[in-house]
């Protein structure tokens, strides 16, 4: 029995111009014939703007779930929505890897 009303929230995609970049870093995902490679970069700032990145860690594998788990264990200070984005992209990368198709990393 429910003793309170629970809000029903209709899903909507965040408009790219409203996305807040993660202040802790970014990922570059590549797929080749042997594996999925995920590079994690910490942000480099100039005048309070992200201008580049410093390579911190490289993850390799063939399964989105294993890569996601490893990244969550070793890169612990991301914004929650960044982890969600990464999970979506890794799933797309795994499908491209398994189907031997090109993968192009999507934006926010």
KEFIKOL-286184 format. One record per residue (C-alpha): residue in three letters; x, y, z. Coordinates in steps of 0.02 Angstrom, whole numbers. Layout:
REM residues N
<atom><code>ALA</code><c1>X</c1><c2>Y</c2><c3>Z</c3></atom>
...
This chain:
REM residues 108
<atom><code>UNK</code><c1>0</c1><c2>0</c2><c3>0</c3></atom>
<atom><code>UNK</code><c1>65</c1><c2>172</c2><c3>-49</c3></atom>
<atom><code>UNK</code><c1>45</c1><c2>303</c2><c3>87</c3></atom>
<atom><code>UNK</code><c1>99</c1><c2>449</c2><c3>-21</c3></atom>
<atom><code>UNK</code><c1>87</c1><c2>503</c2><c3>-201</c3></atom>
<atom><code>UNK</code><c1>244</c1><c2>468</c2><c3>-301</c3></atom>
<atom><code>UNK</code><c1>288</c1><c2>592</c2><c3>-440</c3></atom>
<atom><code>UNK</code><c1>286</c1><c2>528</c2><c3>-618</c3></atom>
<atom><code>UNK</code><c1>427</c1><c2>609</c2><c3>-716</c3></atom>
<atom><code>UNK</code><c1>424</c1><c2>605</c2><c3>-905</c3></atom>
<atom><code>UNK</code><c1>597</c1><c2>573</c2><c3>-979</c3></atom>
<atom><code>UNK</code><c1>676</c1><c2>709</c2><c3>-1083</c3></atom>
<atom><code>UNK</code><c1>848</c1><c2>728</c2><c3>-1161</c3></atom>
<atom><code>UNK</code><c1>955</c1><c2>871</c2><c3>-1098</c3></atom>
<atom><code>UNK</code><c1>987</c1><c2>996</c2><c3>-1236</c3></atom>
<atom><code>UNK</code><c1>1173</c1><c2>995</c2><c3>-1278</c3></atom>
<atom><code>UNK</code><c1>1192</c1><c2>1181</c2><c3>-1240</c3></atom>
<atom><code>UNK</code><c1>1128</c1><c2>1145</c2><c3>-1062</c3></atom>
<atom><code>UNK</code><c1>1251</c1><c2>1004</c2><c3>-1025</c3></atom>
<atom><code>UNK</code><c1>1373</c1><c2>1044</c2><c3>-885</c3></atom>
<atom><code>UNK</code><c1>1545</c1><c2>976</c2><c3>-923</c3></atom>
<atom><code>UNK</code><c1>1623</c1><c2>869</c2><c3>-788</c3></atom>
<atom><code>UNK</code><c1>1754</c1><c2>974</c2><c3>-698</c3></atom>
<atom><code>UNK</code><c1>1857</c1><c2>816</c2><c3>-664</c3></atom>
<atom><code>UNK</code><c1>1890</c1><c2>755</c2><c3>-840</c3></atom>
<atom><code>UNK</code><c1>1832</c1><c2>672</c2><c3>-999</c3></atom>
<atom><code>UNK</code><c1>1844</c1><c2>509</c2><c3>-1095</c3></atom>
<atom><code>UNK</code><c1>1895</c1><c2>462</c2><c3>-1271</c3></atom>
<atom><code>UNK</code><c1>1826</c1><c2>296</c2><c3>-1334</c3></atom>
<atom><code>UNK</code><c1>1898</c1><c2>202</c2><c3>-1482</c3></atom>
<atom><code>UNK</code><c1>1856</c1><c2>33</c2><c3>-1558</c3></atom>
<atom><code>UNK</code><c1>1972</c1><c2>-73</c2><c3>-1664</c3></atom>
<atom><code>UNK</code><c1>1969</c1><c2>-254</c2><c3>-1722</c3></atom>
<atom><code>UNK</code><c1>2040</c1><c2>-318</c2><c3>-1556</c3></atom>
<atom><code>UNK</code><c1>1962</c1><c2>-213</c2><c3>-1418</c3></atom>
<atom><code>UNK</code><c1>1875</c1><c2>-59</c2><c3>-1351</c3></atom>
<atom><code>UNK</code><c1>1998</c1><c2>69</c2><c3>-1282</c3></atom>
<atom><code>UNK</code><c1>1944</c1><c2>204</c2><c3>-1160</c3></atom>
<atom><code>UNK</code><c1>2063</c1><c2>345</c2><c3>-1116</c3></atom>
<atom><code>UNK</code><c1>2027</c1><c2>452</c2><c3>-963</c3></atom>
<atom><code>UNK</code><c1>2095</c1><c2>629</c2><c3>-961</c3></atom>
<atom><code>UNK</code><c1>2096</c1><c2>752</c2><c3>-818</c3></atom>
<atom><code>UNK</code><c1>2050</c1><c2>928</c2><c3>-872</c3></atom>
<atom><code>UNK</code><c1>2180</c1><c2>1062</c2><c3>-901</c3></atom>
<atom><code>UNK</code><c1>2113</c1><c2>1236</c2><c3>-868</c3></atom>
<atom><code>UNK</code><c1>2163</c1><c2>1407</c2><c3>-929</c3></atom>
<atom><code>UNK</code><c1>2068</c1><c2>1558</c2><c3>-866</c3></atom>
<atom><code>UNK</code><c1>1937</c1><c2>1444</c2><c3>-787</c3></atom>
<atom><code>UNK</code><c1>1903</c1><c2>1358</c2><c3>-955</c3></atom>
<atom><code>UNK</code><c1>1943</c1><c2>1179</c2><c3>-1004</c3></atom>
<atom><code>UNK</code><c1>2071</c1><c2>1193</c2><c3>-1143</c3></atom>
<atom><code>UNK</code><c1>2146</c1><c2>1018</c2><c3>-1148</c3></atom>
<atom><code>UNK</code><c1>2173</c1><c2>860</c2><c3>-1048</c3></atom>
<atom><code>UNK</code><c1>2309</c1><c2>757</c2><c3>-967</c3></atom>
<atom><code>UNK</code><c1>2302</c1><c2>568</c2><c3>-998</c3></atom>
<atom><code>UNK</code><c1>2277</c1><c2>484</c2><c3>-829</c3></atom>
<atom><code>UNK</code><c1>2217</c1><c2>306</c2><c3>-863</c3></atom>
<atom><code>UNK</code><c1>2183</c1><c2>187</c2><c3>-1008</c3></atom>
<atom><code>UNK</code><c1>2053</c1><c2>48</c2><c3>-999</c3></atom>
<atom><code>UNK</code><c1>2039</c1><c2>-94</c2><c3>-1125</c3></atom>
<atom><code>UNK</code><c1>1912</c1><c2>-232</c2><c3>-1148</c3></atom>
<atom><code>UNK</code><c1>1774</c1><c2>-298</c2><c3>-1258</c3></atom>
<atom><code>UNK</code><c1>1621</c1><c2>-285</c2><c3>-1145</c3></atom>
<atom><code>UNK</code><c1>1532</c1><c2>-126</c2><c3>-1093</c3></atom>
<atom><code>UNK</code><c1>1487</c1><c2>-193</c2><c3>-920</c3></atom>
<atom><code>UNK</code><c1>1666</c1><c2>-241</c2><c3>-877</c3></atom>
<atom><code>UNK</code><c1>1733</c1><c2>-75</c2><c3>-940</c3></atom>
<atom><code>UNK</code><c1>1598</c1><c2>21</c2><c3>-844</c3></atom>
<atom><code>UNK</code><c1>1636</c1><c2>-73</c2><c3>-683</c3></atom>
<atom><code>UNK</code><c1>1824</c1><c2>-46</c2><c3>-701</c3></atom>
<atom><code>UNK</code><c1>1804</c1><c2>139</c2><c3>-739</c3></atom>
<atom><code>UNK</code><c1>1686</c1><c2>165</c2><c3>-592</c3></atom>
<atom><code>UNK</code><c1>1813</c1><c2>80</c2><c3>-479</c3></atom>
<atom><code>UNK</code><c1>1963</c1><c2>180</c2><c3>-540</c3></atom>
<atom><code>UNK</code><c1>1886</c1><c2>350</c2><c3>-583</c3></atom>
<atom><code>UNK</code><c1>1779</c1><c2>391</c2><c3>-432</c3></atom>
<atom><code>UNK</code><c1>1748</c1><c2>578</c2><c3>-438</c3></atom>
<atom><code>UNK</code><c1>1637</c1><c2>603</c2><c3>-591</c3></atom>
<atom><code>UNK</code><c1>1468</c1><c2>685</c2><c3>-601</c3></atom>
<atom><code>UNK</code><c1>1329</c1><c2>553</c2><c3>-599</c3></atom>
<atom><code>UNK</code><c1>1267</c1><c2>602</c2><c3>-772</c3></atom>
<atom><code>UNK</code><c1>1444</c1><c2>576</c2><c3>-839</c3></atom>
<atom><code>UNK</code><c1>1439</c1><c2>393</c2><c3>-784</c3></atom>
<atom><code>UNK</code><c1>1269</c1><c2>374</c2><c3>-869</c3></atom>
<atom><code>UNK</code><c1>1333</c1><c2>450</c2><c3>-1031</c3></atom>
<atom><code>UNK</code><c1>1486</c1><c2>338</c2><c3>-1023</c3></atom>
<atom><code>UNK</code><c1>1377</c1><c2>183</c2><c3>-1001</c3></atom>
<atom><code>UNK</code><c1>1274</c1><c2>228</c2><c3>-1155</c3></atom>
<atom><code>UNK</code><c1>1430</c1><c2>258</c2><c3>-1259</c3></atom>
<atom><code>UNK</code><c1>1513</c1><c2>98</c2><c3>-1202</c3></atom>
<atom><code>UNK</code><c1>1359</c1><c2>-2</c2><c3>-1250</c3></atom>
<atom><code>UNK</code><c1>1364</c1><c2>77</c2><c3>-1424</c3></atom>
<atom><code>UNK</code><c1>1550</c1><c2>39</c2><c3>-1434</c3></atom>
<atom><code>UNK</code><c1>1521</c1><c2>-143</c2><c3>-1387</c3></atom>
<atom><code>UNK</code><c1>1388</c1><c2>-162</c2><c3>-1522</c3></atom>
<atom><code>UNK</code><c1>1505</c1><c2>-85</c2><c3>-1651</c3></atom>
<atom><code>UNK</code><c1>1646</c1><c2>-200</c2><c3>-1593</c3></atom>
<atom><code>UNK</code><c1>1539</c1><c2>-357</c2><c3>-1602</c3></atom>
<atom><code>UNK</code><c1>1466</c1><c2>-311</c2><c3>-1772</c3></atom>
<atom><code>UNK</code><c1>1636</c1><c2>-256</c2><c3>-1839</c3></atom>
<atom><code>UNK</code><c1>1568</c1><c2>-84</c2><c3>-1880</c3></atom>
<atom><code>UNK</code><c1>1641</c1><c2>89</c2><c3>-1861</c3></atom>
<atom><code>UNK</code><c1>1611</c1><c2>178</c2><c3>-1696</c3></atom>
<atom><code>UNK</code><c1>1605</c1><c2>366</c2><c3>-1679</c3></atom>
<atom><code>UNK</code><c1>1591</c1><c2>433</c2><c3>-1502</c3></atom>
<atom><code>UNK</code><c1>1437</c1><c2>538</c2><c3>-1479</c3></atom>
<atom><code>UNK</code><c1>1427</c1><c2>704</c2><c3>-1392</c3></atom>
<atom><code>UNK</code><c1>1343</c1><c2>741</c2><c3>-1229</c3></atom>
